[in-house]
Amino acid sequence: MSSASPKGQREHGQAVQDDEEDPYDARIRRSGCASEHEALQDCHFATKDYRKCTQQLLAFKECWKRTHPPDNLNDPK
């Protein structure tokens, strides 16, 4: 027999780890744009086509711009 865990046990182990927040989800939540991101994801799930989600995409983009001003790396000091 192999020492590898059966598939069911492996999935169960992952379920325990699923109690922790996904790093991607944590970043979105901290971004201040979680509701806009969720609306965009819901639209894409419903339509399977981001082209049909332009309003949601623009709302997320505008939120991101408001909450993440650009770095002024090109400005001379």
N, C-alpha and C positions, 0 to 999 in steps of 0.2 A: 504494500500500500504506500501511497505517496504521503509525505509529511505535510503537504499543502492542505489548508482548511477547505472543507466542502463549501460550495458556493453559498448555501444558506447561512452558514456561520459567518462568512465574510460579509455578506449583506447585513447581517445582524450587527456586526462590529461597526459597519458604516453608519447604521441607524443611531448608535450610541454617539458617534462623532457628529451626527447631524444636529445634536442639541446645541453645538457651538455655532455662533453666527458666522456665516461665510464671509471671508475678508472683502470680497467684492460688494456684498450687500452692506457691510459695515461702512465702507467708503461712500457708497451712495447715500446711506442714511445720514452720515456726517456732512455730506456735501450741502445740505439744505435744500436739495431738489428731489427728495425721495418721492413726493407725490407726483411730480411731473414725470419722473422716470417710470413710476408704476403705470401712469396713464399711457405712456409710450409703449411699454411692454404689453399692456392689456390690448391696445390697438393692434400691435403686431401679431399677438396671439389670435385675435379675432379675425384679422384679415389675411394673415400670412404674407403681407406685402407692406414694407415700410413706406412705399410710395403713396399709400393710402392714409398715412399717418403724419402728414406734413404739419398739421396744426399742433399735434402733440410733440413732434420733433422740435418745432420752433419754440414752443413753450419751454421745453427742457433746455434748449440752447440759450434762450434768454435768461432763464434762471441761473444757468451755469455762468454766464457772463456777469450777472449781478453778484454772484457769490464768490467768484474766482477772477478778480481783476487781473489783467495781464501783467506779467513782470516787465519792468522797464529795463530790460537787459541791454537794449541798444542805445540807451541814453548815455551820453558822455558824462563823466563825473568830474 
